[in-house]
Amino acid sequence: MGVDIAEEILEYVRCRLDMIIDHIGIVVSSLDKGIEKWRRLFGYDQLTEITTNTRQKVNVVFLEKENSAIVKLIEPTDDSSPVFLFAKRSGGLHHLCFRTENLDAEIARLESESLRILARPQPGEAFDNKNIAFVYAQDGLNIELIDTARKANILFRK
């Protein structure tokens, strides 16, 4: 087996082990209504307090359910928010978020695979100001990338 092929196989295995889904991002017009809807319809509980992301002009909250994916509800802060029109049209799936061990390396790898970088790494308030990035994976799919499992403003339950 040639060195190039072995390196490609190692990169493929590393990527498969490294990239895991952290959460699913859903745009809503109202966080309060969204939280109640996800609780009532799907049994999700609020994991965090509402956090404002000033760079993206959104309010977000994380929801959790045992043995299920974490959901991040996203509400525009005003009509200048990038998700304002999407929320006005009823919202829906905005992104999948993958957690990786090396944000910069994954961005470079995905860029080499012809994915378009929407936002280079910048602090995200919902992740205690750890860096986040966004890429467009085609077929209408936005991907958020993070390299932390931290969530800001976790609610503590008794």
N, C-alpha and C positions, 0 to 999 in steps of 0.2 A: 504494500500500500504506500503510495507516494506521500510525502510530507504535507503537500497542499490538501490532499483529501483527508488525511488524519486531522489536520487543523480545522477543516470545515466540519468534520464530525464532532470534534470537541466543542466548537463554537455552537453547533446545533444543540448538543446535550446541555451545555451551560445555559443557553437561552431558555430551554424548556424547563430547567430546574429553577432558574432565577426569576422569571416573569410570572407573577401570580396575581389573580384578580383581588384587589383590595376592596373595591366597592363599585356600585352602579350609580351613576348620576342621573337624576330625574328633575327636569325643570317643571316648576309649578307656579301658578300665579299668586298663591298664598301659602306660606309655610304652615300657619295655624291650621288651615283647612287640609293641607297635605298630610300633616302629622296625624290629624284625627282620621282621615280617610285610610291611611296605611295601618293605623291601629285597628280600626273597625273592620276593614275588609281582609287584611292579611295578618293581623296579630303582631305587628311590629311595635316596639317600644322606642321611645326617644333615648338615644345614647348620649347626646351632647346638648349643651345649650346652643341657642342660635348664635352663630358667629358671622360677622360681616367681613367679606373679602373686599377691601377697598380698591385693589388693583383691577379686579374683575367686575366690580360694582354689583355684587350679589350677596345675599344672606343665605347661609347654608346651615343645615342641621343633619346629623347622622342618626339613622335609625337602625335598630338591631332586632334580630329574632334568633333564638337558639337554633343552631344547625342550618343557618341560612346566610345568604350574602348580606353584607352591610349595604344600606341604601343611603345615598346622600341626596336630600331634597334641596333644590336650588331655586331661589326666588330673586328676581331682579330688584335692585334697590331703587331704580328710577328708570325713566325712558331712555337714558343714555347707556344702559347696561347692554352688553352684547347678547343677552338672552331675552331682552324685553319683548321683542316681536314674537319670538318662539313661545314665551309664556302667554302672550296675548292671544295666540292661535291655539291655546289649550295645553301647550307644553308637551312633555313626554320624555323619552329616552334622550339624554344629552351626551353621555359618555360612559365608557368603561374605564376604570382606573386600574392600572397595573402597578404593583409595587415591585421594585427591583433593588438589587444591592448597590448598583452603580448607575446613577441617573445619567451622568454625562456619557458614559460608555454606551448605554442603551439608546440615547438620543442619536449618537453618531452611527450606531448600527442601523437603527430604523431609517435614518436619513440616507444611508448607503443603500437601503432597500426601496428608495424612492418615495418614502412617506414624507409629507410636507410638514415642516415644523410650524405650528401656529403660535406658540409662545415658548420662548427659551426659558430655562430655569429661573424662577423668581420665588421669593418667599410667599408661602400660602398661609394666611392666618388660621385656616381651619386645621392646619397641621403644625401648630405651634411655630409658625414661620420657617419651617423646613421647606426646602425648594420643591416646586412642582413645575411641570412642563406639560404642554399639550401638543399633540401631533394629529394630523388628519390621515386616517388609514384608508381613505377612499370608501366607496359604497355608502357614503353618508355617516361614517363612523368616526367620532372624535375619541381619541385616547388620551387620558390623563396619565402622567407618569410621576411616581413619587418614590422616594427611597427611605421612607419611614413608616412605621405602623402607628405613630402617635396621632392622636386626635385632640384638638384643643377643647377645653371646657367640658370634659367628661362629667356626666351627672353621676353622683354616687348614691347608690340605693342602700337602704338598710337591710 
